[in-house]
Amino acid sequence: MHISTVAAGEFAVKQQITDLPLQNFRILPYNLLHATKAASLYNAYRKENPASSDDKRPIIINDLKLIAQAAEDNIAAILTEDVNTLSKTCLGVTEGRVLGAETFTKVCV
């Protein structure tokens, strides 16, 4: 099982990183290929769902980074307790056909 450095960073905001059983995970660094995929997902998503005029600086949310990372590295699923945000992001990405149905089925389960 993998843990993304993106997810680890989010975890560390509220808890000590040492609270995670890191010995049970393969650490997956977020890299340039992941960033490029996340930007592509963001641009395609925004094309289908334009940002408000108040959105001066595009920011790629961590959920898109995790989806991009999993898709880029052929990781079959993302496990999360965050059913509200990550699920909505997956739904938004697939409704806009940003990720193909096959990729969605593998990543956003």
PEWO-V909937 format. One record per residue. N is the residue number from 1. OMEGA is omega as a letter, one per 30 degrees, with the letter a starting at -180 (999 if undefined). Layout:
n	omega
N	OMEGA
N	OMEGA
//
This chain:
n	omega
1	a
2	l
3	l
4	l
5	l
6	l
7	l
8	l
9	l
10	l
11	a
12	l
13	a
14	a
15	l
16	l
17	l
18	l
19	l
20	l
21	a
22	l
23	a
24	a
25	l
26	a
27	a
28	l
29	l
30	a
31	a
32	l
33	l
34	a
35	l
36	l
37	l
38	l
39	l
40	l
41	l
42	a
43	l
44	l
45	a
46	l
47	l
48	a
49	a
50	l
51	l
52	a
53	l
54	a
55	a
56	a
57	a
58	l
59	l
60	a
61	a
62	l
63	l
64	l
65	l
66	l
67	l
68	a
69	l
70	l
71	a
72	a
73	l
74	l
75	a
76	a
77	l
78	l
79	a
80	l
81	a
82	a
83	a
84	a
85	a
86	l
87	l
88	l
89	l
90	a
91	l
92	l
93	a
94	l
95	l
96	a
97	l
98	l
99	l
100	a
101	a
102	l
103	l
104	a
105	a
106	a
107	a
108	l
109	999
//
